[in-house]
């Protein structure tokens, strides 16, 4: 399985492709639609959060009152 960083690079490249080369194209009379930009952006955000958590390390607990 690819690392989170590798996945992020691929998602960002796909976003760039959609933005720069349109989202649909015709090949041999057939219409082909590239990945949905909104879905790619959601995936990018999730990967960025996962990478940030991985770098921070450890377990984080919120909303607990010390006794």
LUMLUMGU-97276 format. One line per 5 residues: number of its first residue (from 1); their letters; for each residue x, z, y of N, C-alpha, C. Coordinates in steps of 0.02 Angstrom, whole numbers, plus 50000, padded with zeros to 5 digits. Layout:
<atoms>
NUM	a	X Z Y X Z Y X Z Y; ...
</atoms>
This chain:
<atoms>
1	xxxxx	50042 50000 49941 50000 50000 50000 50044 50000 50062; 50023 49965 50113 50061 49959 50174 50057 50024 50214; 50110 50037 50252 50110 50097 50294 50059 50090 50350; 50043 50146 50382 49996 50145 50438 50022 50101 50494; 50087 50105 50506 50118 50065 50559 50113 49990 50544
6	xxxxx	50124 49972 50481 50118 49901 50462 50046 49877 50469; 49999 49919 50449 49929 49901 50456 49911 49892 50530; 49935 49937 50572 49922 49933 50643 49949 49868 50672; 50009 49850 50653 50040 49787 50677 49996 49727 50657; 49972 49727 50595 49930 49671 50572 49864 49668 50611
11	xxxxx	49833 49727 50622 49770 49729 50659 49780 49705 50730; 49834 49727 50762 49848 49706 50830 49862 49631 50834; 49895 49604 50784 49907 49532 50782 49841 49494 50774; 49797 49520 50732 49731 49488 50722 49691 49490 50787; 49694 49546 50823 49659 49551 50888 49687 49499 50935
16	xxxxx	49753 49493 50938 49784 49443 50981 49762 49372 50962; 49760 49358 50898 49739 49292 50874 49668 49276 50897; 49623 49325 50890 49553 49314 50910 49549 49302 50985; 49586 49342 51024 49583 49336 51096 49614 49270 51121; 49668 49249 51089 49704 49189 51112 49679 49123 51082
21	xxxxx	49651 49126 51024 49634 49064 50988 49560 49057 50971; 49518 49092 51006 49446 49090 50994 49428 49122 50928; 49365 49137 50920 49343 49173 50862 49316 49127 50807; 49300 49065 50825 49275 49018 50775 49313 48952 50780; 49316 48919 50724 49349 48854 50723 49316 48810 50670
26	xxxxx	49327 48746 50674 49301 48699 50624 49359 48668 50586; 49353 48668 50520 49403 48637 50477 49367 48595 50426; 49383 48531 50424 49352 48484 50377 49276 48488 50377; 49248 48494 50437 49175 48496 50443 49143 48563 50429; 49182 48613 50412 49155 48680 50399 49175 48727 50455
31	xxxxx	49127 48769 50477 49142 48818 50528 49171 48880 50495; 49225 48905 50524 49258 48965 50499 49259 49016 50555; 49238 49077 50539 49238 49130 50589 49293 49180 50571; 49334 49196 50621 49386 49246 50612 49354 49315 50613; 49395 49366 50602 49371 49435 50601 49337 49452 50667
36	xxxxx	49289 49496 50663 49251 49519 50721 49296 49563 50764; 49300 49548 50828 49343 49584 50875 49325 49658 50878; 49261 49674 50881 49240 49744 50886 49263 49784 50825; 49258 49754 50766 49280 49788 50705 49355 49798 50705; 49392 49747 50727 49465 49754 50732 49485 49809 50781
41	xxxxx	49450 49813 50837 49466 49865 50886 49451 49935 50860; 49397 49942 50822 49381 50006 50790 49436 50026 50741; 49457 49978 50701 49510 49991 50652 49575 50011 50687; 49590 49977 50742 49651 49993 50781 49648 50065 50805; 49591 50086 50832 49584 50155 50856 49594 50206 50800
46	xxxxx	49563 50192 50742 49571 50238 50684 49643 50243 50663; 49678 50186 50660 49748 50187 50640 49791 50226 50690; 49778 50217 50754 49816 50253 50805 49806 50329 50798; 49745 50351 50783 49732 50422 50773 49769 50447 50711; 49766 50408 50657 49800 50428 50595 49876 50433 50605
51	xxxxx	49904 50386 50641 49976 50387 50654 49995 50447 50697; 49954 50462 50747 49967 50520 50790 49964 50584 50749; 49915 50590 50705 49909 50650 50663 49969 50657 50617; 49990 50600 50588 50046 50601 50542 50110 50625 50576; 50120 50601 50638 50180 50620 50675 50178 50693 50696
56	xxxxx	50119 50719 50711 50111 50788 50733 50123 50834 50673; 50099 50815 50615 50110 50853 50554 50069 50917 50552; 50066 50947 50493 50032 51010 50484 49957 51005 50487; 49926 51063 50480 49853 51067 50482 49833 51099 50549; 49783 51073 50579 49759 51098 50643 49689 51127 50634
61	xxxxx	49680 51189 50656 49616 51222 50650 49589 51235 50720; 49527 51217 50731 49496 51227 50797 49436 51274 50791; 49423 51310 50844 49363 51350 50847 49365 51413 50806; 49424 51438 50792 49431 51499 50753 49453 51555 50799; 49419 51612 50795 49438 51670 50835 49484 51714 50793
66	xx	49544 51730 50818 49589 51773 50780 49560 51842 50771; 49572 51873 50714 49545 51940 50702 49596 51994 50713
</atoms>
